[in-house]
Amino acid sequence: MADPDRVLVPTVGRPREDEALAHALETFPDADVTLLAVVTPLDAPMSEGGVLERDEARADEARDRATRLLAPIADPSATDRVEIETAAGRPGTVIPRYSTNHDIDQVVMRGHDRKSSSLVRRLLGRGVAATVVERTDRPVTVLK
């Protein structure tokens, strides 16, 4: 299998997501990398204007979070290959859809840390990474 041309590294605001970005940049040195900041929707009821304003602020926060992941990367030529995008929705749906719609060749992401996961997720053994692996037809590298 040839090295991928386009790699997706999703970020949902979990610890150590910078490791997935570093892994993608190091493992696929010739690939363009998209750092996808996923904005999970809020379920709180609001007026239409309130939802829009709040979603825009949350998208800006997600983009800032993704941008901070670039800071530890010492090689500027590596960070030049990274494009930051945002997408709103549930990560298990957004990530597979984005990878298909944008011709992504490889997904690289962190698995969930059982110590910091909710009790339900720990009992069910399912997290975002497991859902993405199940729902996408792209190769997925899950870092533990």
N, C-alpha and C positions, 0 to 999 in steps of 0.2 A: 504494500500500500504506500503510495506517495505521501510526502509530507503535505499537510493541509495548507491552503492559501489563506483561508479565513477562519479565525478562531474566535469563539465567543466565551467570555468570562463574565458570568452573571454575578451581581452583588445585590444582596438583599439586606445588608446591614448586620451580618453576623461576624463574630470574631474570626480573625486570621484569614479573611478573604484575600488579603494581600499575597498570601502564599500561592493561591491559585493563579493570580496574575503573574507573579514571578516565575512560576512553573511554566506557564504558557509562553512567556517571552524567552525563557531559556531553552525549552524543549523544541519550540518551533521558531527559530531565529529569522526565518524568511517570511513568516506569515503576518498578515495584517490582523490585528487584535481589536475586537470590539468589547469594550467594558460596558456591560449593560446594567444600569442602575434600575432595579425593579422597585416600583412604588406600589406597595400593597394597599388596596383600597381600605378606607375606613368604613365601618358599618354604622357609624353614628348618623342619625337623621339630622338634616340641616336644610336650610333654604337652598334653592338652586345656586344663588350667588355665593353663599357660604361654602358650598361644596367646591365650586370652581376655584375660589381664592385659596381654600385650604389645600386642594390638590396641586395647584401651581406652586405653593410654598413647599409642599412635601416633595414635589419633583425637583425643585431647586436644591433642597436638602440632600436628596438622593444623588444628584449630580455632584454636589460638593463632596459627599462621602466617597464617591467613585474617584474624584480628582485627588483626594487625599491618599488613595491607594497608590498613586503614581509617585508620591514623594520619596519613598525609600528606594526606588529604582535608580541606581547610580549612573547607568548608561543612558545618556540622552538620545542616542540613536535607537535604543529600544523603545523609549517612550514616544518617539516620533511615529512609531507604527501603531499607536493606540488611539482609537477613536472612542469617545464616550457618548453613549446614547441612553435615553430613559424610556421606560415603558411602564404603563400602569396596569395592574391586574394581579391576579394570584400567580406567584412565581411558577408553580407547577403547570400552569397553562401558558403564561407569557413566554417563558424561556423556550419550550419546544416550538411554539408558533413563530417566534422571532427567528430561530435557527432555520426553520423551513423557508420562511418568507424572504430571508436575506442571504440565502445560499451559503450558510455557514457549513464548514467542513468538519469542525471539531468543537466540542464544548468542554471546557475545563472549569471545575468548580470544587468548592470545599464541601465535604460531607458534614452532616450535623454532629456536634459534640454531644454525646449522650449525657454528659454531666450538666450541660446547660440547657438541654431540651426540656420541654414540658413533660409532665408525667404521662399524658396521653401518647405523645410521640414516642417516649421511651418504651411504653408498654406495647405499642403497635409496631415499633421498629421502622417507622416510615418518616421520612423527612422530604424536603424539597428535592434533594439529589436523587432519591429513590424514585420519586414521581417523574422527574425529568428523564431519567434513564428509561423508565417504562413508556413514556409518552413521545419520545423523539426517535426519529429514524437516523439520527446522526450519532457518530461515536462520542461517548461521554467519558472523560477522565474525572474520577471523583477522588479527591485527596482526603485522606483521613487525618 
